[in-house]
Amino acid sequence: MAKFEESLQRLEKVVDDLEKGDIPLEKALSLFEEGMKLSNACRKELETAEGKVEILLKQNGKLQAEPFEGAAPEKPAKR
């Protein structure tokens, strides 16, 4: 499996190609499918990394949540 950074770079290229809108439908569907696979792979890697960080932050059996510096603030959920 490709490294996270490589997968993310490819995903960005796929999105750029799809946004141009000047590709045949079959190619667009193929790119969309590839993009979804890349997105899922990146999400899983991020979740794994987050789990590792949480384990490292555990102290005395209690999780001390600490925001990642540089992370975008969470948006409130729409209702």
C-alpha positions in Angstrom: 0.0 0.0 0.0 1.2 3.5 -0.8 2.3 5.8 1.9 -0.2 8.3 3.2 1.4 11.3 1.5 1.5 9.5 -1.9 -2.1 8.5 -1.6 -3.1 12.1 -0.6 -1.2 13.5 -3.5 -2.9 11.1 -6.0 -6.3 12.0 -4.4 -5.6 15.7 -5.0 -4.8 15.0 -8.6 -8.0 12.9 -9.1 -10.1 15.7 -7.6 -8.4 18.3 -9.8 -9.1 16.1 -12.9 -12.7 15.6 -11.9 -13.2 19.3 -11.2 -12.1 20.2 -14.7 -15.1 18.4 -16.1 -13.6 17.9 -19.5 -13.2 14.1 -19.3 -15.5 11.4 -20.7 -18.1 9.9 -18.3 -16.4 6.5 -18.2 -13.1 8.1 -17.2 -14.8 10.3 -14.6 -16.5 7.3 -13.0 -13.2 5.4 -12.9 -11.5 8.4 -11.3 -14.3 8.8 -8.8 -14.0 5.2 -7.8 -10.2 5.5 -7.4 -10.7 8.7 -5.4 -13.1 7.0 -3.0 -10.6 4.1 -2.5 -7.8 6.6 -1.8 -10.0 8.7 0.5 -10.9 5.6 2.5 -7.3 4.5 2.7 -6.2 7.9 3.9 -9.0 8.1 6.5 -8.1 4.6 7.9 -4.4 5.7 8.2 -5.4 8.9 10.0 -7.7 6.9 12.4 -4.8 4.5 13.1 -2.5 7.4 13.8 -5.1 9.1 16.0 -5.4 5.9 18.0 -1.7 5.7 18.5 -1.6 9.3 19.7 -4.4 8.7 22.1 -2.6 5.7 23.6 0.6 7.8 24.0 -1.4 10.6 25.7 -3.0 8.2 28.3 -1.7 8.9 31.7 -2.8 7.1 34.9 -5.5 5.3 32.9 -7.2 8.5 32.0 -7.1 10.0 28.5 -6.1 13.6 28.4 -7.3 14.9 25.1 -5.0 17.5 23.6 -5.8 19.2 20.3 -3.2 18.8 17.5 -1.6 22.2 16.9 -2.4 23.5 13.5 -5.6 21.5 13.3 -8.6 23.3 11.9 -11.3 24.1 14.4 -14.2 21.7 14.3 -17.4 23.0 12.7 -20.6 22.6 14.5 -22.8 19.8 13.3 -25.7 20.9 11.0 -29.2 19.9 12.2 
